[in-house]
Amino acid sequence: MSERVRLNALLESASAYYRTAGRFALHFARGKLRADPAFRAILEQGLLEGCTRLLDLGAGQGLLAAWLLAARHCHASERPGAWPPGWPAPPRLTSYTGIEINAQEVRRARHAFARDPGMRVQIVHGDIRDLDYGTPDAIVILDVLHYNDCDSQERILNRARHALTPGGLLLLRVGDAEGGLGFTLSKALDRTVALMRRGRWQRLHCRSLAEWRALLTQLGFISHTIPITNDATYFANALIIAHLDPGHRVERPSAAT
């Protein structure tokens, strides 16, 4: 069995959560999971290995939850070739919490996961700048921070740092403002997405990859990057994998932060 067939099986298993959530939700899931290389990288490179309590900030309709649930089912399947050879086992999550500001996407996500017993999936409607983060051991923020102003970006990352348990992981995907044409294309796409979702143009607040990593260092993280692209994507995006720096001391934020 070819790798493409195995990935299609994983894709269909993840997309199947949205069959009762409406045609848009189903087709969006198929298209996004197929085209976006970040989802494959998360499993193929074991980026969430050892994580059990996941917080997804800006979760949309919960695609990451569907992807990870499908991965668990495929990995446990006795069907030959159900899981790509050489890939590590998917994370054994006990809980997934997604925070999303768009009420329509929250409804789609809640409908999709209403009956799945694989792990505790909670989709919260609200603003990631304000809601409680709990105590996750992994936080994922994919293509979200640049929709917030610079002060809010720092606040979100600082809150993430203090929410994570010792040894916790922060996984970000950000655009590189020094990425040339690729960054210009990704910025145009993000503005179009914001227009479709919110009905208005939205200013984006972008940084270079070096500036993102410098900010993480300032907040108490140790980070490295993984370029994210495939044959269908030419955007100047990167995944930043960050862990808490045990030698960095900062004051915990006040309740109002």
N, C-alpha and C positions, 0 to 999 in steps of 0.2 A: 504493500500500500504506500502510495507516494505521500510526501509531507504535505502537499497541497490538499489531498483528500482528508488527511488527519486534521488539518487546520480548519477545513470546511465543516467537519463534524463538530469541532469545538465551537465554531462560529454559529452553527445552526442550534446547538444546545443552548448557547447564551441568548441568542435572539428569540428562542422559543418562549422565554419568560414574557415577552410582549405580545404574544398572539391574541390575548384577550384585552390588551390595553389600547387597541386601536391600530389602524393601518399605518398611520404616521409613525407611531412608536416602534412598530415592528420593522418597517423599512429603514427608519433612521438607525436603529440598532444594528441591522445588518450592514448598512453602508459604513457607519462609523467604525464598527469593530473590524471590518475587513480592511479599511483604508488606513486606519490610524496605527502606526508602528509602536506606539507606547504600550498598547495592551499586550502585544506579543512580547515585547522586551521585558515586561514585568514578570511574565511566566518563564520565558526562555532563559533569562538571566537570574531567576530566583530573587528578584529585588525585594520581595516581601517575606523571604524565608524566615521562619521563626516567629513571625508576627501573629497575634491571636485577636487583638482588639483594634479594629481599623476605623479611623475617622476620615471621611472623604469630604473635603471642603469645596463647595460648588459642584455638587454631585450630579446635577442634571437629572435625568430619569433613571439614574442608578446603574449605568452601564458597567462600571467596575465591579459592582456587586454581582451582576449577572455573569460577567466574565469569570470571576473567581468561583462562583457556585458551579458553573458549567465545568470549569477545570477540575474541581473536586470530583464531580460525577464521572467525567471522562477518565481521570486517573484511576478511579476505583473500578472502572468497568473491566469485565473479563473479555470483552470483545478484542480480538487481535488488532493491534495498531490503533487502539482508541486514544493512546497518548503518545506524542512524538518521542521517539527514542533520543536519549541524551538530554532531555529536559529534566530539570529537578522536579521533585514533587511540589505541587502547589501548596500555598500556605493553608494551614488548618485553622481557619478563623473560627472563633466562637461568637463574634459579634461584628456587625458592620453598621456604622452610623453615617448617614449622608446628610449634609446640610445644604439646602438649595433655596434660593430666594424666589424662583419662578414657581408660582402656585400650580400652573398647569403641568409642569414637569414633575412636581411632587405628586400630583394625582396619578400620573402615569406610573411612576415608580411604585407607589403604594399598591396600585392595582396589580402590577406585575409580580410583586413578591408576597402578596397576601396569603398564599397557601403553601409557600415553600418552607419546609422544616429544616433545611440544611444548616442554617445558622440564623442567629437572631439579626434580622435586617430591620433597621429603624431609619425612616426617612423623615427628617425634620424640616418644616417650612420656616425659614427665617434668614437673617443676615449673618454671614460668617464673622462680621466685625463685632457682633454683640452676644451671640448665643454661647452657652456653656459648652466647652469642648470635652468635658469628662476627663478620663485618664486612659487614653489610648496608648498602645505601644507602637503604633504607626499612624502617621498622618500623610494623606496624599492630597496634593493641590495641583490639578492639571489645567493649565491655560485659564487661570482665574485671577491671579494677582494684578495683572495689568489693567483690569477693569476698575481697580481701586486706586485712589490717589496715593502718593508716596508715603504720607503719614500713616494712612490706613494699612498699606503694605507692611510697614514696620510693626504696626500694632498687631496685625494678624500673625506675623511670624514670631513675634515676642510671646503672644498668647499660646501659640503652638509649642514653643520651647518649654514653657512652664507647665503645659498640660501633659507632655510626654513623660512616660515613666522612664526610670534610669535605663540607659541603653537603647532608648527609643529611636525610631527612624522617621525622618521627614523626607518625602519624595515629592519633588517639584518638577513641573515642566514649565519652562519660561522661554520667551523669545529673546534672542540676542540682538540688541539695538545696533550692534556693530556688524550685523550679519549681511549687509548689502542688499542685493535684490531679493534674496530669500526672505529677509526680514520685511521688506516692503510688501511682498506678496502675502505673508502671514498677517501683517497688520491690516491690509485691505480686507482679507477674509474675516478677521475678527470684528472689524467694524460692521461688516455686512451681517454677521451673525447677531451682533448686538442690535442692529436695526430690526432684524426679523423677530427677535425675542422680545424687545422692549418698545419697538415702534418709534425709535429715535436714534439719531447718531450719538455715539458716546465717545468721549475723549478717552484715549488710552494712555496709560502712564508706564512707560517702558524704560528698561535699563539694559546696559550691556551685560553680558554674561559675567564679566569680571566684577561689575558693580553688584550683581546679585550675590556672588560668592563673598565679596567683601562685607556685605550686609549680614550674611549668615555668620561669618566669623565674628563680627561685632556683637551679634546676639548670642554667641556661645555654641556655635555648631562647627564641626569639622566636615568638609564637603569634598566631593569629586563629581565629575560630570560624565555623562554618556551621550554622545551625539545620537539623535533620533531622526531617522529618515528611512525611506524605502524608495522603490522605483516610481511610486506615485506621488511622493511628497518631496518638495524642494525647499521647504521652509527652514528658516534659521532658528530651529528649536533645539533644546537640549534638556535632558533629564538631569537634575541635580539630586544626588543622594547625600543626605546630611545626617550626621549623628551628633548627639550631644557631646560636647567637649567636657570631660570630667574635671578638667583643671580650670574651667571658666566659672567665675563667681559673679552672679548678678542678683540684684534684689528682686524678689517676687513682685509681680504687679499688684496694685491695689485692686479692690473689688470693682472699682469704677473703670479699670483699664480694659 
